[in-house]
Amino acid sequence: MSAPTQQPNQTPAAEQMLQIISGFWISRAVYVIARLGIPDLLKAGPKTADELANATKMHAPSLYRLLRALASLGVLHESEGRRFSLTPLGRPLRSDVQGSLHGWASLMGRDHLWRSWGNLANAVRVGENSFRMLHGMNVFEWRAERPEESAVFDEAMMALTAAANAAILDAYDFGRFPAIVDVGGGNGTLLASILAAHPASHGVLFDQEHVVSGAPPVLGAAGVLDRCEIVAGSFFESVPAGRDAYVLKSIIHDWEDPESIAILSVCRRAMGPDSVVLLVERDLGGANENPAAKLSDLNMFVMPGGRERTQEEYAELFAQAGLRHSASTVASNGFAVIEAAAA
């Protein structure tokens, strides 16, 4: 099978469709160099394909074919002597740069994710979550039994959260809350950014034990560890009570309505009279728009089993959990901070 190139009688629409159909070729190639650590190996300067093969224990001629393909796409640059350097486009694949996407690239190529997407037709046919169909459990239970996969996922979430933080903090004033609980906050990437931007605020990082165990270095590096309490638990059971704001970033979209209402109801019970719940989620938007949100919605169907929603659908969830949709602020990156007060 040859590469997708425009044929003499091919329309622009057909050329665009060829690129869409074959897009997984590029995604897989990026995954491989990310997992091999090649972007980090190139941060000090160009290296030959043979040098990179020696460093990664790969077959040199085959690695060269991979590298030159990515160079043709602008991820790498090939110079004389099969020497490769990292381009500005490829720089976010380094693990040590601000806005790194290394973690996300490393997750997108994992076998369990590819198998789940490969099962998409069956999932659509029967209307069931693809991952659960293949594994007999949800992806959170599966990762909890596999520390390596959990670590890859946590790094990916950290990468996406770090990339989105600036826009979210620019759009919304978290500083008006003296005490903030980050519910399902992972290793604390978002909470660290909020507390660093607002020195008068204190935080509580709340997530499962195996997740929050990685938080102290993240909070310490941001200089906010002394203003943050780390609490382990399940948001289906309880969350720390009596704080001013309960932030849930990219949590509710992981779940269908019954579980989402259960999580929000737990937060409602923990709230004080003037507390608020703040969902940080994508707005699904209307028909024929917002492809990032709609593709994310499809990924929710395939992997965790949840869904992206419209503002109106979030308001309905709030109402069933004893909350009232009170405000919404849209950030420049498409995320919205959706605010709810006690009903």
CORJO-V773172 format. One record per residue. RES is the residue in one letter. D_CENTER is the distance of its C-alpha to the mean C-alpha in Angstrom with 1 decimal. Layout:
res=RES d_center=D_CENTER
res=RES d_center=D_CENTER
This chain:
res=M d_center=32.8
res=S d_center=32.8
res=A d_center=30.0
res=P d_center=29.4
res=T d_center=31.9
res=Q d_center=33.7
res=Q d_center=37.1
res=P d_center=40.2
res=N d_center=40.2
res=Q d_center=36.5
res=T d_center=35.3
res=P d_center=32.3
res=A d_center=30.5
res=A d_center=31.1
res=E d_center=29.9
res=Q d_center=26.6
res=M d_center=26.3
res=L d_center=27.0
res=Q d_center=24.1
res=I d_center=21.8
res=I d_center=23.4
res=S d_center=23.1
res=G d_center=19.6
res=F d_center=18.5
res=W d_center=21.1
res=I d_center=19.3
res=S d_center=15.8
res=R d_center=17.7
res=A d_center=19.7
res=V d_center=16.9
res=Y d_center=15.3
res=V d_center=18.8
res=I d_center=19.5
res=A d_center=16.3
res=R d_center=17.2
res=L d_center=20.7
res=G d_center=19.9
res=I d_center=22.0
res=P d_center=20.3
res=D d_center=21.1
res=L d_center=24.6
res=L d_center=25.2
res=K d_center=24.5
res=A d_center=28.2
res=G d_center=29.5
res=P d_center=30.3
res=K d_center=31.0
res=T d_center=32.7
res=A d_center=31.3
res=D d_center=33.8
res=E d_center=32.6
res=L d_center=28.9
res=A d_center=30.1
res=N d_center=32.1
res=A d_center=29.3
res=T d_center=26.9
res=K d_center=29.8
res=M d_center=29.2
res=H d_center=32.0
res=A d_center=32.8
res=P d_center=33.9
res=S d_center=30.9
res=L d_center=28.5
res=Y d_center=30.4
res=R d_center=29.8
res=L d_center=26.0
res=L d_center=26.2
res=R d_center=28.6
res=A d_center=26.5
res=L d_center=23.6
res=A d_center=26.2
res=S d_center=27.4
res=L d_center=24.1
res=G d_center=24.0
res=V d_center=21.3
res=L d_center=24.3
res=H d_center=27.9
res=E d_center=30.8
res=S d_center=34.2
res=E d_center=37.6
res=G d_center=37.8
res=R d_center=34.4
res=R d_center=32.8
res=F d_center=29.1
res=S d_center=27.3
res=L d_center=23.8
res=T d_center=23.6
res=P d_center=21.8
res=L d_center=19.5
res=G d_center=18.8
res=R d_center=18.6
res=P d_center=14.8
res=L d_center=14.8
res=R d_center=16.8
res=S d_center=15.3
res=D d_center=17.5
res=V d_center=16.9
res=Q d_center=15.5
res=G d_center=12.4
res=S d_center=12.0
res=L d_center=9.7
res=H d_center=11.5
res=G d_center=9.0
res=W d_center=6.9
res=A d_center=10.4
res=S d_center=11.6
res=L d_center=9.5
res=M d_center=10.3
res=G d_center=13.9
res=R d_center=14.4
res=D d_center=17.4
res=H d_center=16.3
res=L d_center=13.6
res=W d_center=16.3
res=R d_center=18.9
res=S d_center=17.1
res=W d_center=16.7
res=G d_center=20.2
res=N d_center=21.4
res=L d_center=20.2
res=A d_center=23.8
res=N d_center=24.9
res=A d_center=22.2
res=V d_center=23.2
res=R d_center=26.9
res=V d_center=26.8
res=G d_center=24.0
res=E d_center=22.2
res=N d_center=18.8
res=S d_center=18.7
res=F d_center=17.3
res=R d_center=19.9
res=M d_center=22.6
res=L d_center=22.2
res=H d_center=21.7
res=G d_center=23.5
res=M d_center=20.9
res=N d_center=17.5
res=V d_center=14.5
res=F d_center=14.3
res=E d_center=18.0
res=W d_center=17.7
res=R d_center=15.3
res=A d_center=17.6
res=E d_center=20.4
res=R d_center=18.8
res=P d_center=18.0
res=E d_center=17.1
res=E d_center=14.4
res=S d_center=13.2
res=A d_center=13.2
res=V d_center=11.3
res=F d_center=8.4
res=D d_center=8.8
res=E d_center=9.0
res=A d_center=5.8
res=M d_center=4.1
res=M d_center=7.2
res=A d_center=6.9
res=L d_center=4.4
res=T d_center=6.5
res=A d_center=9.4
res=A d_center=9.4
res=A d_center=9.4
res=N d_center=11.8
res=A d_center=15.0
res=A d_center=15.0
res=I d_center=14.4
res=L d_center=17.1
res=D d_center=19.4
res=A d_center=19.4
res=Y d_center=19.9
res=D d_center=22.4
res=F d_center=21.2
res=G d_center=24.3
res=R d_center=26.5
res=F d_center=25.4
res=P d_center=27.2
res=A d_center=25.2
res=I d_center=21.5
res=V d_center=19.7
res=D d_center=15.9
res=V d_center=15.7
res=G d_center=13.1
res=G d_center=12.1
res=G d_center=11.1
res=N d_center=12.9
res=G d_center=13.6
res=T d_center=11.7
res=L d_center=11.9
res=L d_center=15.4
res=A d_center=16.6
res=S d_center=16.1
res=I d_center=17.8
res=L d_center=20.7
res=A d_center=21.2
res=A d_center=21.7
res=H d_center=24.0
res=P d_center=26.4
res=A d_center=28.2
res=S d_center=25.4
res=H d_center=24.7
res=G d_center=21.7
res=V d_center=21.0
res=L d_center=17.9
res=F d_center=17.8
res=D d_center=16.1
res=Q d_center=17.5
res=E d_center=19.8
res=H d_center=18.1
res=V d_center=14.9
res=V d_center=16.7
res=S d_center=19.1
res=G d_center=16.9
res=A d_center=16.8
res=P d_center=20.3
res=P d_center=19.8
res=V d_center=16.8
res=L d_center=18.9
res=G d_center=22.0
res=A d_center=20.8
res=A d_center=20.2
res=G d_center=23.6
res=V d_center=22.8
res=L d_center=23.3
res=D d_center=26.8
res=R d_center=25.4
res=C d_center=22.9
res=E d_center=23.7
res=I d_center=21.5
res=V d_center=22.1
res=A d_center=21.1
res=G d_center=21.3
res=S d_center=20.1
res=F d_center=19.3
res=F d_center=21.4
res=E d_center=24.3
res=S d_center=24.4
res=V d_center=22.7
res=P d_center=24.6
res=A d_center=27.2
res=G d_center=28.8
res=R d_center=26.2
res=D d_center=25.9
res=A d_center=22.3
res=Y d_center=19.7
res=V d_center=16.1
res=L d_center=13.5
res=K d_center=10.1
res=S d_center=8.1
res=I d_center=10.7
res=I d_center=13.4
res=H d_center=11.6
res=D d_center=11.3
res=W d_center=15.1
res=E d_center=18.2
res=D d_center=20.7
res=P d_center=22.8
res=E d_center=20.1
res=S d_center=18.6
res=I d_center=22.1
res=A d_center=22.7
res=I d_center=19.8
res=L d_center=21.0
res=S d_center=24.6
res=V d_center=24.0
res=C d_center=22.7
res=R d_center=25.7
res=R d_center=28.1
res=A d_center=26.8
res=M d_center=27.2
res=G d_center=30.3
res=P d_center=32.4
res=D d_center=30.5
res=S d_center=27.0
res=V d_center=24.1
res=V d_center=20.8
res=L d_center=18.0
res=L d_center=15.2
res=V d_center=12.4
res=E d_center=11.3
res=R d_center=11.7
res=D d_center=15.4
res=L d_center=16.2
res=G d_center=19.3
res=G d_center=22.5
res=A d_center=23.7
res=N d_center=23.4
res=E d_center=20.8
res=N d_center=17.1
res=P d_center=15.9
res=A d_center=12.2
res=A d_center=12.3
res=K d_center=14.7
res=L d_center=12.9
res=S d_center=9.8
res=D d_center=12.6
res=L d_center=14.0
res=N d_center=11.0
res=M d_center=11.4
res=F d_center=15.0
res=V d_center=14.7
res=M d_center=12.4
res=P d_center=12.3
res=G d_center=15.1
res=G d_center=14.1
res=R d_center=14.2
res=E d_center=13.4
res=R d_center=16.6
res=T d_center=19.1
res=Q d_center=20.3
res=E d_center=23.4
res=E d_center=21.6
res=Y d_center=19.9
res=A d_center=23.5
res=E d_center=24.9
res=L d_center=22.6
res=F d_center=23.7
res=A d_center=27.3
res=Q d_center=27.2
res=A d_center=25.9
res=G d_center=28.6
res=L d_center=26.7
res=R d_center=27.4
res=H d_center=25.0
res=S d_center=26.3
res=A d_center=24.3
res=S d_center=21.3
res=T d_center=20.2
res=V d_center=18.1
res=A d_center=16.4
res=S d_center=16.9
res=N d_center=13.4
res=G d_center=13.8
res=F d_center=12.3
res=A d_center=15.2
res=V d_center=16.4
res=I d_center=18.4
res=E d_center=21.2
res=A d_center=23.5
res=A d_center=26.7
res=A d_center=29.0
res=A d_center=30.9
